[in-house]
Structures are given as structure tokens and as C-alpha cells.
Amino acid sequence: MGIAMEPMKRNGEESGSKEKRKYPRINLKVQVSCVSLNREGLPMDQNKGYLKDVSQGGVAIEADEKPLSDRLVVVFTDAENQAVGILGKVAYAKKMRNGNHWIGLSFLAEAKENIDFVSKAVKLYHYYKNAIVD
């Protein structure tokens, strides 16, 4: 089962510019925990944030704090209340004007795991987006 992915425009892109990424991005907002790992793979700290866009190759995260290492585990709880996580390498981390940090993360898992993570994140986003609140 696949998901349709539309390329997104980044700030400053002209309408005719071509997406240069290997995989197109999907805009969303899903709350996550980010755990920085040390060289031995042990947790160093935990950071809160939101997935802002996802692709088969990685994610962009807006987080409260800068990651303490270049290896992160990103975890969220899906609509079935199951933990979903993936390991990634920090490609960049930039402080934003609002004080949060924009983190680009490249997946280090196998393609099937990457697609599963992305699919569940998109499904959760649409689950809450379409939820009827009384």
C-alpha cells in the first residue's frame, strides 16, 4: 500500500522551480519525542517537537531544543496507541526566530521501515485532522 506524495514548495522557491530532493515531501504536523543517542547508542536526552514534513528519506522536525548528538530516535504514538519510532542522522539543525530548532533528519533504517514510519505519520495526521470534535 503506497501513499501519494506531492512535492512541497519551500520558502523562496519560485513557482516554476523543480524539487531537487530525492523524495518529495509531505507537509503535516505530528507531535513527536526526539531522543539524542551517544556513540554507544544510549539515550542522552529527550526533546519535544513536531514533524513538519516527511519523505521516504527523512523528516523535518521543529523541536524545543537543539539535538545533543547527530543520532536521533524519533517516536510518536499512532492512532492505535502504539509507539512508532525510527533512527536517523541529523543532516542539519538551525535555530529559528521563535527560539525553536529546525532539524533535518535522514533515516538510517531500511526502506520498508522508512515507508512504514512515514505512512503511519501521515495516517495519524489525517486521523486527527478529520476527527469530529463535539
Secondary structure, DSSP 8 states (H G I E B T S, - for coil): ----------TT--TT----SSS--EEEEEEEEEEEE-TTS-EEEEEEEEEEEE-SSEEEEEESS--SSSEEEEEEE-TTS-EEEEEEEEEEEEE-TTS-EEEEEEE-S-HHHHHHHHHHHHHHHHHHHS----
